[in-house]
Amino acid sequence: MEQTELLKQIDELEREIVLLPRGSIAVKKIKDKEYYYHCINENGKRREK
């Protein structure tokens, strides 16, 4: 790939990252199944969805 193509891809990825919600992803295993939770801190408390 050319450097200009790489720079375009980096720019596009950075724009997409800005649109993502804040927080992180947590994985919990319950009875041999994996569940994914979106975790954020609100008002000093951790909240999972």
mmCIF entry with sequence, helices, sheets and N, C-alpha, C, O atoms, coordinates in Angstrom:
data_MODEL
# 
_entry.id   MODEL 
# 
_entity.id                         1 
_entity.type                       polymer 
_entity.pdbx_number_of_molecules   1 
# 
_entity_poly.entity_id                      1 
_entity_poly.type                           'polypeptide(L)' 
_entity_poly.nstd_linkage                   no 
_entity_poly.nstd_monomer                   no 
_entity_poly.pdbx_seq_one_letter_code       MEQTELLKQIDELEREIVLLPRGSIAVKKIKDKEYYYHCINENGKRREK 
_entity_poly.pdbx_seq_one_letter_code_can   MEQTELLKQIDELEREIVLLPRGSIAVKKIKDKEYYYHCINENGKRREK 
_entity_poly.pdbx_strand_id                 A 
# 
loop_
_entity_poly_seq.entity_id 
_entity_poly_seq.num 
_entity_poly_seq.mon_id 
_entity_poly_seq.hetero 
1 1  MET n 
1 2  GLU n 
1 3  GLN n 
1 4  THR n 
1 5  GLU n 
1 6  LEU n 
1 7  LEU n 
1 8  LYS n 
1 9  GLN n 
1 10 ILE n 
1 11 ASP n 
1 12 GLU n 
1 13 LEU n 
1 14 GLU n 
1 15 ARG n 
1 16 GLU n 
1 17 ILE n 
1 18 VAL n 
1 19 LEU n 
1 20 LEU n 
1 21 PRO n 
1 22 ARG n 
1 23 GLY n 
1 24 SER n 
1 25 ILE n 
1 26 ALA n 
1 27 VAL n 
1 28 LYS n 
1 29 LYS n 
1 30 ILE n 
1 31 LYS n 
1 32 ASP n 
1 33 LYS n 
1 34 GLU n 
1 35 TYR n 
1 36 TYR n 
1 37 TYR n 
1 38 HIS n 
1 39 CYS n 
1 40 ILE n 
1 41 ASN n 
1 42 GLU n 
1 43 ASN n 
1 44 GLY n 
1 45 LYS n 
1 46 ARG n 
1 47 ARG n 
1 48 GLU n 
1 49 LYS n 
# 
_struct_asym.id          A 
_struct_asym.entity_id   1 
# 
_struct_conf.conf_type_id            HELX_P 
_struct_conf.id                      HELX_P1 
_struct_conf.pdbx_PDB_helix_id       AA1 
_struct_conf.beg_label_comp_id       GLN 
_struct_conf.beg_label_asym_id       A 
_struct_conf.beg_label_seq_id        3 
_struct_conf.pdbx_beg_PDB_ins_code   ? 
_struct_conf.end_label_comp_id       LEU 
_struct_conf.end_label_asym_id       A 
_struct_conf.end_label_seq_id        19 
_struct_conf.pdbx_end_PDB_ins_code   ? 
_struct_conf.beg_auth_comp_id        GLN 
_struct_conf.beg_auth_asym_id        A 
_struct_conf.beg_auth_seq_id         3 
_struct_conf.end_auth_comp_id        LEU 
_struct_conf.end_auth_asym_id        A 
_struct_conf.end_auth_seq_id         19 
_struct_conf.pdbx_PDB_helix_class    1 
_struct_conf.details                 ? 
_struct_conf.pdbx_PDB_helix_length   17 
# 
_struct_conf_type.id          HELX_P 
_struct_conf_type.criteria    ? 
_struct_conf_type.reference   ? 
# 
_struct_sheet.id               AA1 
_struct_sheet.type             ? 
_struct_sheet.number_strands   3 
_struct_sheet.details          ? 
# 
loop_
_struct_sheet_order.sheet_id 
_struct_sheet_order.range_id_1 
_struct_sheet_order.range_id_2 
_struct_sheet_order.offset 
_struct_sheet_order.sense 
AA1 1 2 ? anti-parallel 
AA1 2 3 ? anti-parallel 
# 
loop_
_struct_sheet_range.sheet_id 
_struct_sheet_range.id 
_struct_sheet_range.beg_label_comp_id 
_struct_sheet_range.beg_label_asym_id 
_struct_sheet_range.beg_label_seq_id 
_struct_sheet_range.pdbx_beg_PDB_ins_code 
_struct_sheet_range.end_label_comp_id 
_struct_sheet_range.end_label_asym_id 
_struct_sheet_range.end_label_seq_id 
_struct_sheet_range.pdbx_end_PDB_ins_code 
_struct_sheet_range.beg_auth_comp_id 
_struct_sheet_range.beg_auth_asym_id 
_struct_sheet_range.beg_auth_seq_id 
_struct_sheet_range.end_auth_comp_id 
_struct_sheet_range.end_auth_asym_id 
_struct_sheet_range.end_auth_seq_id 
AA1 1 SER A 24 ? ILE A 30 ? SER A 24 ILE A 30 
AA1 2 LYS A 33 ? GLU A 42 ? LYS A 33 GLU A 42 
AA1 3 LYS A 45 ? GLU A 48 ? LYS A 45 GLU A 48 
# 
loop_
_atom_site.group_PDB 
_atom_site.id 
_atom_site.type_symbol 
_atom_site.label_atom_id 
_atom_site.label_alt_id 
_atom_site.label_comp_id 
_atom_site.label_asym_id 
_atom_site.label_entity_id 
_atom_site.label_seq_id 
_atom_site.pdbx_PDB_ins_code 
_atom_site.Cartn_x 
_atom_site.Cartn_y 
_atom_site.Cartn_z 
_atom_site.occupancy 
_atom_site.B_iso_or_equiv 
_atom_site.pdbx_formal_charge 
_atom_site.auth_seq_id 
_atom_site.auth_comp_id 
_atom_site.auth_asym_id 
_atom_site.auth_atom_id 
_atom_site.pdbx_PDB_model_num 
ATOM 1   N N  . MET A 1 1  ? 0.824   -1.185  0.000  1.00 0.00 ? 1  MET A N  1 
ATOM 2   C CA . MET A 1 1  ? 0.000   0.000   0.000  1.00 0.00 ? 1  MET A CA 1 
ATOM 3   C C  . MET A 1 1  ? 0.864   1.244   0.000  1.00 0.00 ? 1  MET A C  1 
ATOM 4   O O  . MET A 1 1  ? 1.955   1.278   0.570  1.00 0.00 ? 1  MET A O  1 
ATOM 5   N N  . GLU A 1 2  ? 0.357   2.229   -0.636 1.00 0.00 ? 2  GLU A N  1 
ATOM 6   C CA . GLU A 1 2  ? 1.088   3.495   -0.644 1.00 0.00 ? 2  GLU A CA 1 
ATOM 7   C C  . GLU A 1 2  ? 0.860   4.247   0.654  1.00 0.00 ? 2  GLU A C  1 
ATOM 8   O O  . GLU A 1 2  ? -0.116  4.017   1.368  1.00 0.00 ? 2  GLU A O  1 
ATOM 9   N N  . GLN A 1 3  ? 1.764   5.130   0.933  1.00 0.00 ? 3  GLN A N  1 
ATOM 10  C CA . GLN A 1 3  ? 1.667   5.899   2.170  1.00 0.00 ? 3  GLN A CA 1 
ATOM 11  C C  . GLN A 1 3  ? 0.396   6.748   2.191  1.00 0.00 ? 3  GLN A C  1 
ATOM 12  O O  . GLN A 1 3  ? -0.226  6.892   3.244  1.00 0.00 ? 3  GLN A O  1 
ATOM 13  N N  . THR A 1 4  ? 0.000   7.312   1.047  1.00 0.00 ? 4  THR A N  1 
ATOM 14  C CA . THR A 1 4  ? -1.213  8.142   1.020  1.00 0.00 ? 4  THR A CA 1 
ATOM 15  C C  . THR A 1 4  ? -2.451  7.306   1.327  1.00 0.00 ? 4  THR A C  1 
ATOM 16  O O  . THR A 1 4  ? -3.366  7.786   1.996  1.00 0.00 ? 4  THR A O  1 
ATOM 17  N N  . GLU A 1 5  ? -2.494  6.072   0.850  1.00 0.00 ? 5  GLU A N  1 
ATOM 18  C CA . GLU A 1 5  ? -3.625  5.184   1.144  1.00 0.00 ? 5  GLU A CA 1 
ATOM 19  C C  . GLU A 1 5  ? -3.667  4.858   2.631  1.00 0.00 ? 5  GLU A C  1 
ATOM 20  O O  . GLU A 1 5  ? -4.738  4.839   3.238  1.00 0.00 ? 5  GLU A O  1 
ATOM 21  N N  . LEU A 1 6  ? -2.513  4.605   3.209  1.00 0.00 ? 6  LEU A N  1 
ATOM 22  C CA . LEU A 1 6  ? -2.448  4.323   4.645  1.00 0.00 ? 6  LEU A CA 1 
ATOM 23  C C  . LEU A 1 6  ? -2.921  5.520   5.463  1.00 0.00 ? 6  LEU A C  1 
ATOM 24  O O  . LEU A 1 6  ? -3.653  5.355   6.440  1.00 0.00 ? 6  LEU A O  1 
ATOM 25  N N  . LEU A 1 7  ? -2.513  6.707   5.076  1.00 0.00 ? 7  LEU A N  1 
ATOM 26  C CA . LEU A 1 7  ? -2.927  7.913   5.792  1.00 0.00 ? 7  LEU A CA 1 
ATOM 27  C C  . LEU A 1 7  ? -4.436  8.121   5.685  1.00 0.00 ? 7  LEU A C  1 
ATOM 28  O O  . LEU A 1 7  ? -5.067  8.563   6.645  1.00 0.00 ? 7  LEU A O  1 
ATOM 29  N N  . LYS A 1 8  ? -5.017  7.809   4.532  1.00 0.00 ? 8  LYS A N  1 
ATOM 30  C CA . LYS A 1 8  ? -6.472  7.918   4.366  1.00 0.00 ? 8  LYS A CA 1 
ATOM 31  C C  . LYS A 1 8  ? -7.186  6.922   5.276  1.00 0.00 ? 8  LYS A C  1 
ATOM 32  O O  . LYS A 1 8  ? -8.197  7.261   5.891  1.00 0.00 ? 8  LYS A O  1 
ATOM 33  N N  . GLN A 1 9  ? -6.669  5.700   5.365  1.00 0.00 ? 9  GLN A N  1 
ATOM 34  C CA . GLN A 1 9  ? -7.281  4.698   6.224  1.00 0.00 ? 9  GLN A CA 1 
ATOM 35  C C  . GLN A 1 9  ? -7.180  5.091   7.691  1.00 0.00 ? 9  GLN A C  1 
ATOM 36  O O  . GLN A 1 9  ? -8.133  4.922   8.452  1.00 0.00 ? 9  GLN A O  1 
ATOM 37  N N  . ILE A 1 10 ? -6.035  5.610   8.083  1.00 0.00 ? 10 ILE A N  1 
ATOM 38  C CA . ILE A 1 10 ? -5.844  6.058   9.466  1.00 0.00 ? 10 ILE A CA 1 
ATOM 39  C C  . ILE A 1 10 ? -6.828  7.175   9.792  1.00 0.00 ? 10 ILE A C  1 
ATOM 40  O O  . ILE A 1 10 ? -7.435  7.174   10.863 1.00 0.00 ? 10 ILE A O  1 
ATOM 41  N N  . ASP A 1 11 ? -6.989  8.119   8.883  1.00 0.00 ? 11 ASP A N  1 
ATOM 42  C CA . ASP A 1 11 ? -7.911  9.233   9.088  1.00 0.00 ? 11 ASP A CA 1 
ATOM 43  C C  . ASP A 1 11 ? -9.348  8.729   9.237  1.00 0.00 ? 11 ASP A C  1 
ATOM 44  O O  . ASP A 1 11 ? -10.086 9.192   10.106 1.00 0.00 ? 11 ASP A O  1 
ATOM 45  N N  . GLU A 1 12 ? -9.736  7.787   8.392  1.00 0.00 ? 12 GLU A N  1 
ATOM 46  C CA . GLU A 1 12 ? -11.086 7.229   8.452  1.00 0.00 ? 12 GLU A CA 1 
ATOM 47  C C  . GLU A 1 12 ? -11.316 6.477   9.768  1.00 0.00 ? 12 GLU A C  1 
ATOM 48  O O  . GLU A 1 12 ? -12.376 6.605   10.382 1.00 0.00 ? 12 GLU A O  1 
ATOM 49  N N  . LEU A 1 13 ? -10.331 5.699   10.196 1.00 0.00 ? 13 LEU A N  1 
ATOM 50  C CA . LEU A 1 13 ? -10.450 4.966   11.454 1.00 0.00 ? 13 LEU A CA 1 
ATOM 51  C C  . LEU A 1 13 ? -10.543 5.907   12.650 1.00 0.00 ? 13 LEU A C  1 
ATOM 52  O O  . LEU A 1 13 ? -11.311 5.660   13.580 1.00 0.00 ? 13 LEU A O  1 
ATOM 53  N N  . GLU A 1 14 ? -9.769  6.978   12.627 1.00 0.00 ? 14 GLU A N  1 
ATOM 54  C CA . GLU A 1 14 ? -9.829  7.951   13.719 1.00 0.00 ? 14 GLU A CA 1 
ATOM 55  C C  . GLU A 1 14 ? -11.200 8.603   13.805 1.00 0.00 ? 14 GLU A C  1 
ATOM 56  O O  . GLU A 1 14 ? -11.696 8.852   14.904 1.00 0.00 ? 14 GLU A O  1 
ATOM 57  N N  . ARG A 1 15 ? -11.824 8.885   12.656 1.00 0.00 ? 15 ARG A N  1 
ATOM 58  C CA . ARG A 1 15 ? -13.170 9.465   12.662 1.00 0.00 ? 15 ARG A CA 1 
ATOM 59  C C  . ARG A 1 15 ? -14.187 8.475   13.223 1.00 0.00 ? 15 ARG A C  1 
ATOM 60  O O  . ARG A 1 15 ? -15.103 8.870   13.943 1.00 0.00 ? 15 ARG A O  1 
ATOM 61  N N  . GLU A 1 16 ? -14.033 7.193   12.899 1.00 0.00 ? 16 GLU A N  1 
ATOM 62  C CA . GLU A 1 16 ? -14.940 6.171   13.409 1.00 0.00 ? 16 GLU A CA 1 
ATOM 63  C C  . GLU A 1 16 ? -14.760 5.970   14.913 1.00 0.00 ? 16 GLU A C  1 
ATOM 64  O O  . GLU A 1 16 ? -15.741 5.766   15.628 1.00 0.00 ? 16 GLU A O  1 
ATOM 65  N N  . ILE A 1 17 ? -13.534 6.026   15.394 1.00 0.00 ? 17 ILE A N  1 
ATOM 66  C CA . ILE A 1 17 ? -13.258 5.849   16.823 1.00 0.00 ? 17 ILE A CA 1 
ATOM 67  C C  . ILE A 1 17 ? -13.927 6.952   17.644 1.00 0.00 ? 17 ILE A C  1 
ATOM 68  O O  . ILE A 1 17 ? -14.438 6.691   18.733 1.00 0.00 ? 17 ILE A O  1 
ATOM 69  N N  . VAL A 1 18 ? -13.924 8.175   17.132 1.00 0.00 ? 18 VAL A N  1 
ATOM 70  C CA . VAL A 1 18 ? -14.534 9.298   17.848 1.00 0.00 ? 18 VAL A CA 1 
ATOM 71  C C  . VAL A 1 18 ? -16.032 9.060   18.048 1.00 0.00 ? 18 VAL A C  1 
ATOM 72  O O  . VAL A 1 18 ? -16.598 9.520   19.040 1.00 0.00 ? 18 VAL A O  1 
ATOM 73  N N  . LEU A 1 19 ? -16.676 8.354   17.129 1.00 0.00 ? 19 LEU A N  1 
ATOM 74  C CA . LEU A 1 19 ? -18.114 8.127   17.212 1.00 0.00 ? 19 LEU A CA 1 
ATOM 75  C C  . LEU A 1 19 ? -18.498 7.003   18.177 1.00 0.00 ? 19 LEU A C  1 
ATOM 76  O O  . LEU A 1 19 ? -19.669 6.869   18.534 1.00 0.00 ? 19 LEU A O  1 
ATOM 77  N N  . LEU A 1 20 ? -17.531 6.203   18.597 1.00 0.00 ? 20 LEU A N  1 
ATOM 78  C CA . LEU A 1 20 ? -17.829 5.097   19.510 1.00 0.00 ? 20 LEU A CA 1 
ATOM 79  C C  . LEU A 1 20 ? -18.214 5.622   20.888 1.00 0.00 ? 20 LEU A C  1 
ATOM 80  O O  . LEU A 1 20 ? -17.723 6.665   21.319 1.00 0.00 ? 20 LEU A O  1 
ATOM 81  N N  . PRO A 1 21 ? -19.093 4.898   21.578 1.00 0.00 ? 21 PRO A N  1 
ATOM 82  C CA . PRO A 1 21 ? -19.448 5.325   22.934 1.00 0.00 ? 21 PRO A CA 1 
ATOM 83  C C  . PRO A 1 21 ? -18.272 5.144   23.874 1.00 0.00 ? 21 PRO A C  1 
ATOM 84  O O  . PRO A 1 21 ? -17.421 4.283   23.652 1.00 0.00 ? 21 PRO A O  1 
ATOM 85  N N  . ARG A 1 22 ? -18.221 5.957   24.929 1.00 0.00 ? 22 ARG A N  1 
ATOM 86  C CA . ARG A 1 22 ? -17.131 5.844   25.900 1.00 0.00 ? 22 ARG A CA 1 
ATOM 87  C C  . ARG A 1 22 ? -17.318 4.576   26.714 1.00 0.00 ? 22 ARG A C  1 
ATOM 88  O O  . ARG A 1 22 ? -18.418 4.027   26.769 1.00 0.00 ? 22 ARG A O  1 
ATOM 89  N N  . GLY A 1 23 ? -16.272 4.118   27.332 1.00 0.00 ? 23 GLY A N  1 
ATOM 90  C CA . GLY A 1 23 ? -16.340 2.942   28.191 1.00 0.00 ? 23 GLY A CA 1 
ATOM 91  C C  . GLY A 1 23 ? -15.489 1.808   27.660 1.00 0.00 ? 23 GLY A C  1 
ATOM 92  O O  . GLY A 1 23 ? -14.588 2.000   26.844 1.00 0.00 ? 23 GLY A O  1 
ATOM 93  N N  . SER A 1 24 ? -15.805 0.609   28.154 1.00 0.00 ? 24 SER A N  1 
ATOM 94  C CA . SER A 1 24 ? -15.045 -0.565  27.753 1.00 0.00 ? 24 SER A CA 1 
ATOM 95  C C  . SER A 1 24 ? -15.980 -1.765  27.668 1.00 0.00 ? 24 SER A C  1 
ATOM 96  O O  . SER A 1 24 ? -17.156 -1.680  28.020 1.00 0.00 ? 24 SER A O  1 
ATOM 97  N N  . ILE A 1 25 ? -15.441 -2.877  27.199 1.00 0.00 ? 25 ILE A N  1 
ATOM 98  C CA . ILE A 1 25 ? -16.192 -4.121  27.082 1.00 0.00 ? 25 ILE A CA 1 
ATOM 99  C C  . ILE A 1 25 ? -15.657 -5.100  28.117 1.00 0.00 ? 25 ILE A C  1 
ATOM 100 O O  . ILE A 1 25 ? -14.449 -5.301  28.238 1.00 0.00 ? 25 ILE A O  1 
ATOM 101 N N  . ALA A 1 26 ? -16.573 -5.703  28.858 1.00 0.00 ? 26 ALA A N  1 
ATOM 102 C CA . ALA A 1 26 ? -16.193 -6.725  29.838 1.00 0.00 ? 26 ALA A CA 1 
ATOM 103 C C  . ALA A 1 26 ? -16.835 -8.042  29.419 1.00 0.00 ? 26 ALA A C  1 
ATOM 104 O O  . ALA A 1 26 ? -17.970 -8.066  28.943 1.00 0.00 ? 26 ALA A O  1 
ATOM 105 N N  . VAL A 1 27 ? -16.107 -9.128  29.599 1.00 0.00 ? 27 VAL A N  1 
ATOM 106 C CA . VAL A 1 27 ? -16.607 -10.458 29.270 1.00 0.00 ? 27 VAL A CA 1 
ATOM 107 C C  . VAL A 1 27 ? -16.782 -11.224 30.574 1.00 0.00 ? 27 VAL A C  1 
ATOM 108 O O  . VAL A 1 27 ? -15.866 -11.314 31.391 1.00 0.00 ? 27 VAL A O  1 
ATOM 109 N N  . LYS A 1 28 ? -17.975 -11.772 30.749 1.00 0.00 ? 28 LYS A N  1 
ATOM 110 C CA . LYS A 1 28 ? -18.238 -12.591 31.936 1.00 0.00 ? 28 LYS A CA 1 
ATOM 111 C C  . LYS A 1 28 ? -18.682 -13.972 31.471 1.00 0.00 ? 28 LYS A C  1 
ATOM 112 O O  . LYS A 1 28 ? -19.474 -14.104 30.538 1.00 0.00 ? 28 LYS A O  1 
ATOM 113 N N  . LYS A 1 29 ? -18.167 -14.983 32.129 1.00 0.00 ? 29 LYS A N  1 
ATOM 114 C CA . LYS A 1 29 ? -18.517 -16.356 31.781 1.00 0.00 ? 29 LYS A CA 1 
ATOM 115 C C  . LYS A 1 29 ? -19.456 -16.894 32.856 1.00 0.00 ? 29 LYS A C  1 
ATOM 116 O O  . LYS A 1 29 ? -19.093 -16.989 34.029 1.00 0.00 ? 29 LYS A O  1 
ATOM 117 N N  . ILE A 1 30 ? -20.674 -17.246 32.433 1.00 0.00 ? 30 ILE A N  1 
ATOM 118 C CA . ILE A 1 30 ? -21.688 -17.771 33.340 1.00 0.00 ? 30 ILE A CA 1 
ATOM 119 C C  . ILE A 1 30 ? -22.201 -19.084 32.761 1.00 0.00 ? 30 ILE A C  1 
ATOM 120 O O  . ILE A 1 30 ? -22.757 -19.112 31.662 1.00 0.00 ? 30 ILE A O  1 
ATOM 121 N N  . LYS A 1 31 ? -22.015 -20.156 33.495 1.00 0.00 ? 31 LYS A N  1 
ATOM 122 C CA . LYS A 1 31 ? -22.444 -21.495 33.079 1.00 0.00 ? 31 LYS A CA 1 
ATOM 123 C C  . LYS A 1 31 ? -21.968 -21.824 31.664 1.00 0.00 ? 31 LYS A C  1 
ATOM 124 O O  . LYS A 1 31 ? -22.769 -22.194 30.806 1.00 0.00 ? 31 LYS A O  1 
ATOM 125 N N  . ASP A 1 32 ? -20.686 -21.689 31.430 1.00 0.00 ? 32 ASP A N  1 
ATOM 126 C CA . ASP A 1 32 ? -20.030 -22.023 30.161 1.00 0.00 ? 32 ASP A CA 1 
ATOM 127 C C  . ASP A 1 32 ? -20.472 -21.159 28.978 1.00 0.00 ? 32 ASP A C  1 
ATOM 128 O O  . ASP A 1 32 ? -20.203 -21.514 27.830 1.00 0.00 ? 32 ASP A O  1 
ATOM 129 N N  . LYS A 1 33 ? -21.139 -20.043 29.230 1.00 0.00 ? 33 LYS A N  1 
ATOM 130 C CA . LYS A 1 33 ? -21.501 -19.112 28.164 1.00 0.00 ? 33 LYS A CA 1 
ATOM 131 C C  . LYS A 1 33 ? -20.822 -17.780 28.446 1.00 0.00 ? 33 LYS A C  1 
ATOM 132 O O  . LYS A 1 33 ? -20.701 -17.362 29.597 1.00 0.00 ? 33 LYS A O  1 
ATOM 133 N N  . GLU A 1 34 ? -20.379 -17.118 27.376 1.00 0.00 ? 34 GLU A N  1 
ATOM 134 C CA . GLU A 1 34 ? -19.746 -15.818 27.528 1.00 0.00 ? 34 GLU A CA 1 
ATOM 135 C C  . GLU A 1 34 ? -20.754 -14.722 27.235 1.00 0.00 ? 34 GLU A C  1 
ATOM 136 O O  . GLU A 1 34 ? -21.469 -14.764 26.234 1.00 0.00 ? 34 GLU A O  1 
ATOM 137 N N  . TYR A 1 35 ? -20.797 -13.736 28.128 1.00 0.00 ? 35 TYR A N  1 
ATOM 138 C CA . TYR A 1 35 ? -21.672 -12.588 27.973 1.00 0.00 ? 35 TYR A CA 1 
ATOM 139 C C  . TYR A 1 35 ? -20.815 -11.333 27.921 1.00 0.00 ? 35 TYR A C  1 
ATOM 140 O O  . TYR A 1 35 ? -19.869 -11.186 28.694 1.00 0.00 ? 35 TYR A O  1 
ATOM 141 N N  . TYR A 1 36 ? -21.148 -10.437 27.013 1.00 0.00 ? 36 TYR A N  1 
ATOM 142 C CA . TYR A 1 36 ? -20.383 -9.212  26.810 1.00 0.00 ? 36 TYR A CA 1 
ATOM 143 C C  . TYR A 1 36 ? -21.193 -8.032  27.338 1.00 0.00 ? 36 TYR A C  1 
ATOM 144 O O  . TYR A 1 36 ? -22.381 -7.895  27.049 1.00 0.00 ? 36 TYR A O  1 
ATOM 145 N N  . TYR A 1 37 ? -20.524 -7.182  28.119 1.00 0.00 ? 37 TYR A N  1 
ATOM 146 C CA . TYR A 1 37 ? -21.166 -6.029  28.717 1.00 0.00 ? 37 TYR A CA 1 
ATOM 147 C C  . TYR A 1 37 ? -20.408 -4.757  28.357 1.00 0.00 ? 37 TYR A C  1 
ATOM 148 O O  . TYR A 1 37 ? -19.178 -4.731  28.311 1.00 0.00 ? 37 TYR A O  1 
ATOM 149 N N  . HIS A 1 38 ? -21.179 -3.705  28.104 1.00 0.00 ? 38 HIS A N  1 
ATOM 150 C CA . HIS A 1 38 ? -20.603 -2.384  27.873 1.00 0.00 ? 38 HIS A CA 1 
ATOM 151 C C  . HIS A 1 38 ? -20.547 -1.699  29.228 1.00 0.00 ? 38 HIS A C  1 
ATOM 152 O O  . HIS A 1 38 ? -21.584 -1.480  29.854 1.00 0.00 ? 38 HIS A O  1 
ATOM 153 N N  . CYS A 1 39 ? -19.348 -1.356  29.690 1.00 0.00 ? 39 CYS A N  1 
ATOM 154 C CA . CYS A 1 39 ? -19.145 -0.788  31.025 1.00 0.00 ? 39 CYS A CA 1 
ATOM 155 C C  . CYS A 1 39 ? -18.761 0.687   30.933 1.00 0.00 ? 39 CYS A C  1 
ATOM 156 O O  . CYS A 1 39 ? -17.889 1.070   30.153 1.00 0.00 ? 39 CYS A O  1 
ATOM 157 N N  . ILE A 1 40 ? -19.434 1.504   31.748 1.00 0.00 ? 40 ILE A N  1 
ATOM 158 C CA . ILE A 1 40 ? -19.084 2.920   31.831 1.00 0.00 ? 40 ILE A CA 1 
ATOM 159 C C  . ILE A 1 40 ? -19.156 3.355   33.289 1.00 0.00 ? 40 ILE A C  1 
ATOM 160 O O  . ILE A 1 40 ? -19.825 2.718   34.102 1.00 0.00 ? 40 ILE A O  1 
ATOM 161 N N  . ASN A 1 41 ? -18.474 4.424   33.610 1.00 0.00 ? 41 ASN A N  1 
ATOM 162 C CA . ASN A 1 41 ? -18.538 5.012   34.948 1.00 0.00 ? 41 ASN A CA 1 
ATOM 163 C C  . ASN A 1 41 ? -19.413 6.251   34.877 1.00 0.00 ? 41 ASN A C  1 
ATOM 164 O O  . ASN A 1 41 ? -19.157 7.168   34.097 1.00 0.00 ? 41 ASN A O  1 
ATOM 165 N N  . GLU A 1 42 ? -20.464 6.262   35.718 1.00 0.00 ? 42 GLU A N  1 
ATOM 166 C CA . GLU A 1 42 ? -21.351 7.415   35.806 1.00 0.00 ? 42 GLU A CA 1 
ATOM 167 C C  . GLU A 1 42 ? -21.494 7.807   37.267 1.00 0.00 ? 42 GLU A C  1 
ATOM 168 O O  . GLU A 1 42 ? -21.830 6.974   38.109 1.00 0.00 ? 42 GLU A O  1 
ATOM 169 N N  . ASN A 1 43 ? -21.246 9.040   37.558 1.00 0.00 ? 43 ASN A N  1 
ATOM 170 C CA . ASN A 1 43 ? -21.383 9.578   38.915 1.00 0.00 ? 43 ASN A CA 1 
ATOM 171 C C  . ASN A 1 43 ? -20.596 8.743   39.928 1.00 0.00 ? 43 ASN A C  1 
ATOM 172 O O  . ASN A 1 43 ? -21.062 8.522   41.046 1.00 0.00 ? 43 ASN A O  1 
ATOM 173 N N  . GLY A 1 44 ? -19.424 8.288   39.546 1.00 0.00 ? 44 GLY A N  1 
ATOM 174 C CA . GLY A 1 44 ? -18.576 7.526   40.443 1.00 0.00 ? 44 GLY A CA 1 
ATOM 175 C C  . GLY A 1 44 ? -18.954 6.065   40.591 1.00 0.00 ? 44 GLY A C  1 
ATOM 176 O O  . GLY A 1 44 ? -18.346 5.347   41.384 1.00 0.00 ? 44 GLY A O  1 
ATOM 177 N N  . LYS A 1 45 ? -19.950 5.614   39.841 1.00 0.00 ? 45 LYS A N  1 
ATOM 178 C CA . LYS A 1 45 ? -20.382 4.218   39.920 1.00 0.00 ? 45 LYS A CA 1 
ATOM 179 C C  . LYS A 1 45 ? -20.185 3.537   38.574 1.00 0.00 ? 45 LYS A C  1 
ATOM 180 O O  . LYS A 1 45 ? -20.367 4.149   37.521 1.00 0.00 ? 45 LYS A O  1 
ATOM 181 N N  . ARG A 1 46 ? -19.810 2.260   38.622 1.00 0.00 ? 46 ARG A N  1 
ATOM 182 C CA . ARG A 1 46 ? -19.634 1.493   37.403 1.00 0.00 ? 46 ARG A CA 1 
ATOM 183 C C  . ARG A 1 46 ? -20.989 0.946   36.968 1.00 0.00 ? 46 ARG A C  1 
ATOM 184 O O  . ARG A 1 46 ? -21.725 0.370   37.770 1.00 0.00 ? 46 ARG A O  1 
ATOM 185 N N  . ARG A 1 47 ? -21.303 1.129   35.712 1.00 0.00 ? 47 ARG A N  1 
ATOM 186 C CA . ARG A 1 47 ? -22.584 0.686   35.183 1.00 0.00 ? 47 ARG A CA 1 
ATOM 187 C C  . ARG A 1 47 ? -22.337 -0.237  34.005 1.00 0.00 ? 47 ARG A C  1 
ATOM 188 O O  . ARG A 1 47 ? -21.474 0.037   33.171 1.00 0.00 ? 47 ARG A O  1 
ATOM 189 N N  . GLU A 1 48 ? -23.079 -1.322  33.930 1.00 0.00 ? 48 GLU A N  1 
ATOM 190 C CA . GLU A 1 48 ? -22.937 -2.294  32.845 1.00 0.00 ? 48 GLU A CA 1 
ATOM 191 C C  . GLU A 1 48 ? -24.263 -2.450  32.120 1.00 0.00 ? 48 GLU A C  1 
ATOM 192 O O  . GLU A 1 48 ? -25.330 -2.463  32.734 1.00 0.00 ? 48 GLU A O  1 
ATOM 193 N N  . LYS A 1 49 ? -24.174 -2.564  30.822 1.00 0.00 ? 49 LYS A N  1 
ATOM 194 C CA . LYS A 1 49 ? -25.373 -2.806  30.010 1.00 0.00 ? 49 LYS A CA 1 
ATOM 195 C C  . LYS A 1 49 ? -25.194 -4.097  29.259 1.00 0.00 ? 49 LYS A C  1 
ATOM 196 O O  . LYS A 1 49 ? -26.082 -4.503  28.509 1.00 0.00 ? 49 LYS A O  1 
# 
